[in-house]
Amino acid sequence: MSRELFKSMTYKDGKVYTRQCSNNVYPKDYYSEENIGLTRRYKELGQIDFEKWFITNGLMTGNIEILSGSNKILQKLNYIANLLWEDKGFRELKDKEDKAFMKSLSSKTESDKELASKESIMVKEDISKYVSSFYDTHNMKFKNKERER
């Protein structure tokens, strides 16, 4: 499975710049450039909601890996993502998501597939809300730690 390896992510002039490369490309060249897809999402959502989306749809799915020595933005997002994996409530929601997915795979009728699909959508919404709340709480803690330094 291919993953994107991120070394840094910065916001400048309403754009998202990253230093990244794919894990299956050699040699690994990490050069900074605007990530057009992330910039589009950043403009749609704003910084805070973008970071919540990035955690949910990038870090928590395994599509993006944060490398050691990354910048402060990625360190914060990775810290929150790691805390999420340790959180019992989040793990229960992920288990529900897995069960809903398995239910959709084993559905034999269209009505069963539709019910499983609706259940999956509801669980994904619950996960998104949970991550949003979790982010808000832990982002404040992270900012307070930064001020103490």
Number of C-alpha atoms within 10 A of each C-alpha: 6 11 14 16 19 21 21 21 21 15 14 9 5 12 18 21 19 19 18 23 18 16 16 12 9 8 8 12 11 15 12 14 13 16 15 12 9 16 18 14 18 21 13 11 14 12 15 14 15 18 21 23 19 19 25 18 14 17 18 17 11 14 13 20 20 18 15 10 10 16 15 12 14 22 18 17 21 19 14 22 22 14 14 20 13 11 12 10 13 18 14 12 16 17 13 17 20 14 15 21 16 13 18 21 11 12 14 10 9 10 10 14 17 13 15 21 16 14 19 21 14 14 19 17 12 16 21 17 13 16 20 18 13 18 23 13 12 17 17 11 12 15 11 11 10 9 8 6 5
